[in-house]
Amino acid sequence: MANRKRLFEEGLTPNSGFKTPEKKVSNQDYMRWGVEETCRYLRKAGLGNWEDKFREQKITGVGLRYLTDADLEKIGVEYLGARLEILHCVRKLWQIEAAPNKVFNDPIHGHVELHPLLIKIIDTPQFQRLRNLKQLGGTYFVFPGASHNRFEHSIGVGHLAGRLVQVLNEKQPELLISRRDILCVQIAGLCHDLGHGPFSHLFDGMFIPKARPGITWKHETASLAMFDYLVEDNGLKLVMEQHGLVLPEDLDFIKEQIAGPQDTTAAQGQWPYKGRSEEKSFLYEIVANKRNGIDVDKWDYFARDCYHLGIQNNFDYRRFLKFARVCEVDGQKHICTRDKEVGNMYDLFHTRNCLHRRAYQHKVGNIIETMITEAFLKADQHIQIEGSGGKMFTLSTAIDDMVAYTKLTDHVFEQILNSSSLELAEARKILHNIICRRLYKCVGQTQANEPFQVTQDKIHSWEADLAQSIPQGGVQSANLQPEDFVVNVIFMDYGMKEKNPINNVRFYCKDNVTTAIQIRKNQVSKLLPEQFAEQLIRVYCRKTDDKSLEAAKKHFVQWCMNMNFSKPQDGDIIAPELTPLKESWVNREGEDGEECSSAKVNCVRVNGQKVKYRLDF
């Protein structure tokens, strides 16, 4: 009424030139436009003289994404300038004005800026779940500072993935790295750990193999399923398209960066990836480098874990960024670094090894994780988690349903610990012992002469042998049973099992930055490792009273003698009456401590050279 009154006061009538305003066109909804909305957008952009041609061809909002210069020429837009103007106008629809990047103040990388699409992903329940997953699992019970979570690590990896790909783009514009490529690499870095379970590697490395021995499952498998669920559950496909991603191609690319090729049927020598062509093979080496293990995931966890553990980090990723560039190797493009950086690459893998020795495989942290695993196994069938369709899942079956798995975090520890259920009594007791520091005790560590295949049957066999290894000439002072022993086999390597990872790294020289070269170990230093992998055998005792522990340690030394394993470091202290009985274990002045292969062979050094001689000649 007020509007009509104003019109009459101004001498106007409703029909005297007044036009009803056109319905406002929302650019963000262009995928839902019909033909008329598309034409209205052209008029609004000053291109109304072409709307009849669009109407003739019944071009809707969906069709705008696939419109090409050739299409416009075909429908009668004759001049190139006009076609370019239309294409520019249309492409603005999905190159929407992005909200400002959000800034995170990270203790490792400083002020980190993330793209609005990454923020959309972070602000989902599936990603926020990572706040409640300890990065280092049970190691937090040993190192008080190791309280950081998968959440901040994932943000760090997303940031570093963007840094590396942008550095390559700035140095080598001929690589034709697109905005889509950069965004996909960042998303892959951000989402690579979505599939981790409670206490991180404890869940997929210890719990699931024992709870469900019939399946092969890794957290990368769950990361792909969780990523799909995250995108679908939060309606992110449209948002991704609005930010310029092309689906499903870019979704395939993101998942391939996390877990490798999804097409297992590709023929030998055929390019196995769908997301990007072989021309952009180097993009698959940024988040999870299957070729040599040098990737931004390691860069972040080296820096972050060392910071929280209080351990020195000897690898500086900022220096790697300065020298990174792409070179062609055997028809594929790979990320290379300067030849002078080869020593730093060995330092990188040495840092990894040190972190495992000092923290990740700490003897107390390991047994705490073993005890948590035992508690989870006892609680498995009694923990119920609601999944999709109201179906209930247990701890070990939640991996089959992402709705249930989203609810599964480290909180399950407190859920068991604080429960009053009789069914959880055994599990609760184990966790209570961890809290009160009543832990199984390590009785020793040894090594086999040759690598061996680890199976559960072999572990159980060794535990039985330990119980039967009564010291020679001794009296059994404690009644030890196989179930009183826990055998852990720990693998230490440089990231590629027994192989030298540097053999798969390529370098370039200052005088020729386009040619990739290989640098062998003997070209670097004679002080580098001869071997790149080893197995450690640790034995723990569940009985913690002094009498049982003393007996268990002697059983362990006798077992090492029987198995011809290496002499425990404290063997002469815990069983001084046993170690002299094994000839190769006797320490002689001037020897370097290497054991001889036979009791009939002795070793001495003459003028600095090791000489073997027979004792019976």
Secondary structure, 3 states (H helix, E strand, C coil): CHHHHHHHHCCCCCCCCCCCCCCCCCHHHHHHCCHHHHHHHHHHCCCHHHHHHHHHCCCCHHHHCCCCHHHHHHCCCCCHHHHHHHHHHHHCCCCCCCCCCEEEEECCCEEEEECHHHHHHHCCHHHHHHHHCECCHHHHHCCCCCCCEHHHHHHHHHHHHHHHHHHHHHHCHHHCCCHHHHHHHHHHHHHCCCCCECCEHHHHHHHHHHHCCCCCCCHHHHHHHHHHHHHHHCCHHHHHHHCCCCCCHHHHHHHHHHHCCCCCCCCCCCCCCCCCCHHHHHHHHCCCCCCCCCCHHHHHHHHHHHHHHCCCCCCCHHHHHHHCEEEEECCEEEEEEEHHHHHHHHHHHHHHHHHHHHHHCCHHHHHHHHHHHHHHHHHHHHCCEECHHHCEECCCCHHHCHHHHHCCCCHHHHHHHCCCCHHHHHHHHHHHHHHCCCCCEEEEEECCCCCCCCCHHHHHHHHHHHHHCCCCCCCCCCCCCHHHEEEEEEEEECCCCCCCHHHHCCEEECCEEEEEECCCHHHCCCCCCCCCEEEEEEEEECCCCHHHHHHHHHHHHHHHHHHCCCCCCCHHHHCCCCHHHCHHHCCCCCCCCCCCCCCCEEEEEECCEEEEEECCC
